[in-house]
Amino acid sequence: MMNYLLTRNYKASGAIPARRLVRTGPNEGEVRLATAGTQRPLGASADVDVADGAPCDVHLVGTALVEAHGAINAGDSVTAAAEGRAQTGTTANHYSAGIALSSATARNDVIEVLLAPDRI
């Protein structure tokens, strides 16, 4: 069960698929995909694909659904990977998006993440 405690609307800087990790965009009030563990995630995009320049709802606090980049175990710290997908975060000084509350066995599996951005 999702618990979106705080969702905010931003402008998409580039196309943003549903259920992906996002970071701040190049301009105030914009977001773009977080595509590497070295990028600080802001939250997770909502359940709809968004075109470049369109409004994009971002879940900032609570739990959110995020597509996995590969296998993830419940309880793992997750970080951003290619295309804004979640991956297990193990590298020092990378940014964590939060904690996986469910597991993924393969790419494109959708997991629930407790959003808690921090450093690993």
Residue pairs with C-beta under 8 A, 6 or more apart in sequence:
2 62
2 63
2 64
2 65
2 112
3 62
3 63
4 59
4 62
4 63
4 64
5 61
5 62
6 59
6 60
6 61
6 62
7 46
7 57
7 58
7 59
7 60
8 43
8 57
8 58
8 60
9 55
9 56
9 57
9 58
10 22
10 25
10 29
10 30
10 31
10 55
10 56
10 58
11 25
11 27
11 29
11 30
11 31
11 53
11 54
11 55
11 56
12 25
12 30
12 31
12 32
12 50
12 51
12 52
12 53
12 54
12 55
12 56
13 25
13 26
13 27
13 30
13 31
13 32
13 52
14 32
14 33
14 52
15 49
15 50
15 51
15 52
16 22
16 31
16 32
16 33
16 45
16 49
16 50
16 56
16 84
17 45
17 49
17 50
17 67
17 83
17 84
18 45
18 46
18 47
18 48
18 49
18 50
19 44
19 45
19 46
19 47
19 64
19 65
19 66
19 67
19 110
20 33
20 34
20 44
20 45
20 66
20 67
20 83
20 84
20 85
21 33
21 34
21 41
21 43
21 44
21 45
21 66
21 80
21 84
21 85
21 86
21 97
22 31
22 32
22 33
22 34
22 41
22 42
22 43
22 44
22 45
22 56
22 58
22 84
23 31
23 32
23 33
23 34
23 39
23 40
23 41
23 42
23 80
24 30
24 31
24 32
24 40
24 42
25 31
25 32
26 32
31 42
31 45
31 56
31 58
33 80
33 83
33 84
34 40
34 41
34 42
34 80
34 84
34 97
35 80
35 81
35 82
35 83
35 84
36 80
36 81
36 82
37 79
37 80
37 81
37 87
37 89
37 91
37 94
37 95
37 120
38 93
38 94
38 95
39 80
39 95
40 95
40 117
41 79
41 80
41 95
41 96
41 97
41 117
42 58
42 60
42 117
43 58
43 59
43 60
43 61
43 64
43 115
43 117
44 58
44 59
44 64
44 65
44 66
44 97
44 113
44 115
45 56
45 57
45 58
45 59
45 84
46 56
46 57
46 58
46 59
47 65
48 57
50 56
59 115
60 115
61 115
62 114
62 115
63 101
63 112
63 113
63 114
63 115
64 112
64 113
64 115
65 110
65 111
65 112
65 113
66 78
66 85
66 86
66 97
66 110
66 111
66 112
66 113
67 84
67 85
67 86
67 108
67 109
67 110
68 85
68 86
68 87
68 104
68 106
68 107
68 108
68 109
68 110
68 111
69 81
69 82
69 83
69 85
69 86
69 87
69 107
70 81
70 87
70 88
70 104
70 106
70 107
71 88
71 103
71 104
71 105
71 106
72 78
72 86
72 87
72 88
72 100
72 103
72 104
72 109
72 111
73 88
73 100
73 103
74 100
74 101
74 102
74 103
75 99
75 100
76 88
76 89
76 99
76 100
77 88
77 89
77 90
77 96
77 98
77 99
77 100
77 120
78 86
78 87
78 88
78 89
78 96
78 97
78 98
78 99
78 100
78 111
78 113
79 86
79 87
79 88
79 89
79 91
79 94
79 95
79 96
79 97
79 120
80 86
80 87
80 95
80 97
81 87
85 107
86 97
86 100
86 104
86 111
86 113
88 100
89 95
89 96
89 97
89 120
90 120
91 120
92 120
93 119
93 120
94 119
94 120
95 117
95 118
95 119
95 120
96 116
96 117
96 118
96 119
96 120
97 113
97 115
97 116
97 117
98 113
98 114
98 115
98 116
98 117
99 113
99 114
99 116
100 111
100 112
100 113
101 111
101 112
101 113
101 114
102 111
102 112
103 111
104 110
104 111
